[in-house]
């Protein structure tokens, strides 16, 4: 290549077109002159004006006879060089792109101007007292004895008591009526002596078939493993089933566990068996009931089971039936027999009190977690009983027990307010339970069970 159109790299010895100012090895030729382009620019790529360049020195005049071949050779050389450089650049870009895909991260982009950014601080947990202080939640007031729950709250309260029942004959549903006792359909358990029950959280347990009454398609199960905090459902009475009253059905239709459907009580009917000269009281509902719902509860808006879902009418939608719950009371034994109004009110009061203290304890657990981070730096007293929630002591004159430092002050009102709200909520729950006839020792036992017992509040 003619010297006027190229230069030799002193670093690697390559011959580089003069219009290229840098060699592939990285050496920059400062004195390289760039001649005017010999090819017309591509209008599609001319999006910005090119920077001004110094004019190149005119080459020595050549003989007239050689001017055309020299021009052709020049054009060809420059085009070939441009293609070589372009291929090199594309290859380099492809290598960068490939390394990005393999590494799983974007390639770094080098800053060519401006100061380098400051390095990001190393990630790590912030001090507990630097965390944002959460808002103090409003606690639920004690409900009236005849309160109707919202559908969402009703499902939340009832779902943990409902299970999937798996036997050799197939899959159905069941529900706890006591911590160790469940109710389902006789046709769900078949002739099995034991079945598997799957809880809402997916845990599987075994249960023994204790009693079967095929005339009304009911069966009683006894759980092999008894959980002390197992939630169970209250049983209603035949008079609790009101035509037009809203109900929900919970079960495992087609094996789909924890399925909820909603409807009303469409009618009350009695199916007569002329051969046996008997009849069975059924509750008709338009809540969807499908294979797998059998044995699940039909629940009214007050959380009471008024029937055990049993069958649907052929392929017709919106016509399902549940066995009236009063048959189950007789099957379950004396402890489930109908009680007087006072006994029924007291039992309802115990169940509601346990529900509210349990929910309050769950919220207190969150406060307890934050208290353990806050206490070493800000609490000045010593707890007499490490088994209780130490921050309960803040409900009265709590400010005297906390250090008066800026970081402690940020969290002080949070713990003081939670202690006061928890105390006031327990007092309200105690008063409502006492009005329903719940004994004081029963309430104290429930508070101890949920770690909400503190002697100064008794």
Helices and strands as residue ranges (DSSP letters): G 3-5, E 6-8, E 15-17, G 43-45, G 64-66, H 67-103, G 128-130, H 151-159, E 162-167, E 170-178, E 181-184, H 186-189, E 194-198, E 204-213, E 218-223, E 234-235, G 238-240, E 246-251, G 253-255, E 259-273, E 278-285, E 297-300, E 304-312, E 320-324, H 326-332, G 334-336, H 341-378, G 390-395, G 398-401, H 406-435, H 440-449, G 455-457
